[in-house]
Amino acid sequence: MASSDVSGKAFDLKLLRKILTYVRPYKAVFYGAMVLTVVLSALGTARPILIQYVIDNFVITPDSEGLLNYTLIITGLLLLESIFQFFFTYGANYLGQNIIRDLRLQLYEHILSFKLQYFDQTPIGTLVTRAVSDIETIADIFAQGILTIFGDIFKIVVMIAAMFYFFDFRLVLISLSVVPVLFYATRLFQLKIKSAFQDVRTQVSSLNAFVQEHLTGMNIVQIFNREEAEMEEFKSINEKHKAANIRSIWYFSIFLPVIEIMSAISIGLAVWFGGLKAAQEASKISLELLLYRGMGWDVAPDMTMITLGEITAVIIFINMLFRPLRQLADRFNTLQMGMVASERVFKILETNSRIEDKGDIVMDDVRGDIEFQNVKFGYKSDELILKGISFKVEAGQTLAIVGATGAGKSTIVNLLSRFYEINSGSIKVDGVDIKDMDLGSLRDHLAVVLQDVFLFSDTIMNNITLSKDIERHQVEEAAAFIGVDDFIESLPDSYDYNVRERGNMISVGQRQLLAFLRAYVSDPSVLILDEATSSIDTHSEKLIQKAIDKITEGRTSVIIAHRLATIKKADKILVMEKGEIVEEGTHSELLAMNGYYTRLYEMQFKAEEEDVT
C-alpha cells in the first residue's frame, strides 16, 4: 500500500480491518468500552429530558420538594456518568497502549529479519520514525479515535431519536434543519484532511531521516566545512514540514467555525420557532379554555403546547449534539493521523525482504570446510560483482583474500554469512549447502570482525557477550589468553566501563581488540576478519596481530587483509580482480608467478616488509 495513495476515500476499510485484528487479544476491554459508550449515551440523553420535566412541573409551578428530589437525581446521574467516563477513558487508553506494544514488537522483529540489502536502500531515520512515532500515533486510533467516534456518533443518533420522541417534531425538525449541511462539511473535511496528514507524515519521516543521518556523520560535516550548506538543506526540509502542518491546520480552522455557526443557527431557530409557537398556542389555548367555560362544552380543549421546559431541553440537546460534532473534527484529526501512520507501518510489515530460511539442517558440530562453487552475485540483478568464483578451504586453514577496492572481497564475507542471496552457484560448509542449513545454526558457528567495529552504548562486558549466556570469568580468561586484559583493566570500572554510543570513549585500536575478544568468546568454527587490521597504529597492530594468532589457531579463518604479516602466514591466498579469482596459492608461490600478486606486493607490501626488516 503506497503511502501516497489517497484514493479519495476518507477511510480505507481494508486498512481499518487490519488494525482491528490487533484487538482480538483484548476483546473484553474493547467490547467493554463499546458498552460504556452506549451507557454514557443513555445517561447523557436522560439529563435534558429530566430538566424539561423539572422546569415544567417544579419551576413554573413552584414545588420545592419535587425540585430538590429531581435535582438530586440529576446530580446522581452526572456523578454516575463521570465514573463511567473514567472507566471508558482508562480502558480505551489501556487498549491502545497494549496494541502498540504488540505492534511495535512485531514490527521490530520483522525488521530484524530483513536482508542487509533492505537497509542499504532504506534510510535508518525512516525506520526509526515507523517504529517509534508512527506506532505511537496508532495508539490514538483507539484512545481518541475509533471508540470515541463510535461513542459520539451513537450519542448523536440516540439524542436525535429522543428529541423526536419526547418533543414537538416541528420544533426538532426546524432546529436540526442545518444538520445535513454540517454532515456534508464533515465529509468534505474528512477527505481533505487525509491528504494533508499523509503529507505531514511524509515530511516527518524526511526530517527524521535527515537529522539521524547528519548527526551520525557530524564529523564529515565539520571536517568538510559543510555546516552552512547542511543548515540550508535542513531549513528547506523544515519549511516543507511546516507547510504540510499549516495545510492541515487550515482545513481544521475552517471546520470549527462552520460548526459554531451551524450551532448558533440551530439554537436561534429553536428559540425563534419554539417561542413563537408557544406564544401562539398559549393564546389559542386561553381562548378555547374561555369558550369552554363560558359555553359549557362537554369536551375540554387540547392543552398540549410547546413549553418553556421543552424549548430549554431542545437548546441543551442542541449544545450536546453539536459538542460531539465539534469534537469530531479533533477525532477525525486523530484518526486520520493514526490511519496514515498505520498505512506506513503496515507497508513495512508487508515488505517481503526476509532471507528465505527454508533450511532445516541444524549443524551441532562444524569442522570448518568451506567451498564456493561457481558463485555469481550482484547487488543489482544486472550488475554482477562476483562472476563465477570457485575455491575451497580445508578445516583449520587460513585463507587470505587480497585485491583492489571493489574486487569483491567483502562480498564473499557477506555471502558466507548469508546476508545476501547468491544469483547462482552454491556455497557449502562441511559439504552442506548453506541454503539447506538452519540460518541461526549457520551463524552460530561464524564470527565476523569488521574494520568498522560497532559497539553499543553499554558496558564492555555486555558488548563482548551480547547478552549471551557467557560467564564473567570466561570473558576474563579469554581476554588474558589473547592479551587484551591489560587495556580493559586500565579503564575506569574495568569490564563495567560504558563505552557510550558506537564506542566513542575508546580508541579505534581498542575497539578492534574488543571485537576480537567478542569473536573469540563465541567460540566459532569459522572466523572471518574483514580488513580488521587496517587504519590502526603500530602498537595496536602488534596487539591485534597477537590476538589474531591466538584466535585463528585451530579454526578455519577467512581474512581480508591489508597487512603483510597476516598474508604471509595464510595457508592459501586468493587474488581477486573485478569479481574474479585471478591467482591462487601461498605467498611464495604467488611471488614466483610474477603476476597480479607480485605487482600488488611491490606496491603495497614490499615497503612494509623492508621497514620491518
C-alpha angles and dihedrals in degrees: 000000000000117000091224094057105110093158093185095269121126090213133023101218092193090056091045090054090053091053092048092055087074089062093069097090089050100041092131092057092044096050090042089056090048091053090049090055089055092049092047090050091052093048092047092050094049095060100067090045091053090046090054090051092049093050095046096043108027107023106039088039099035114236111159095184094052090043091054094047095050092043088057090049092051091046090051090051090051091050091048090048090053092052092050090046089055092053091045093051093045093046094048093050092043089053093048094049093049092049095050090047090056093042093048091050090050092047094048092046089050092050091050089059095054123114116252087246089071091056090047088061102034124070111240091224089061092055090047089054092050095047097044120020099023093051091045088055090053089062089067090061087074101027096049105001129053100017095042094045090049089050093048094048092046090049091051092051093047093048094049090048091048092049093054092045100047104030140051106289092218092056092047093045093051093045094051097042090107094056096089089056089050093050090051090051090049092051092049090049091053092054095047098043094055092060090046094052093047087058090048093053091046091054092045089054092049091048093050093047092050095047094046094048096047096043089052090049096040092126090060091047092053098039091056094040093242098145096109095042093048090047090055091050090048090051089054094051091044090051091054089050090051092047091051091052093046089052091056091044090051092058090044094049091053095048098053096054089047089057092047092051092047090049092051092048091049093051090045091053091048093051093043098046095035094047093045094049093043091054093045094046092045090055091046093049091047091052093046091047091051091050091045092055096040098044097039095234117186095220120062117226120259105268096192114120142145104280133203089249091053093051090047092049092049090051090050089048091050091053090047090046096050094044093070089039089053091045090050086076089062092041093051089044089056095040094050091049089050093046092050091047092048090048089059094044093050089049088063093042089053093047109111102210098130122127104248101248099191093141117114101178110112112200108210093174124028122189094192107244108156126192131178114195117195092318117189123185142161132178083221118040093234097045114065117204096180114040105198106310124182131185141139133219121195121223111278095017126124116229119195121197120200135173145114123302110284094024091121102258098133090042089066089056092049092050094048089055090046093238085139133024119242121239094225143340125051141271117208134191114195088349094303120116107241089227088065093050124089103258094226090049091052095050092045087068096046130076123187128198113192131198091239101053115205117210124181124232092264142090123305089245094056092044090055099044096032086214093299120144095271120137122231093239089056090055092047092050091048091049091052091047096055093036105248099110094093095062093044092050089050092061122091108267090008109222090007093060112126109227092196125216113354089347093285093154092072134050128266091253092050091050089053091052091052089050090054091049091048090052093046098051090053087063096219126193090215123037121198121195112188106195087313095158100050126107097022135119124259095255092051090045091058091051091046093047089052089049091049091052090052100045097042092053111115097359137088111265131191111195129186097197140190094176124085095216092062094046096049091056094050119113090216135015126202117202112204130197124177095339097315135098104242098172137015133185144078124312094263093042092053093048088053090056090062091210138108095332093049091054091046090048093051092048100042114014109028095073089047091052091049090050091052091048 
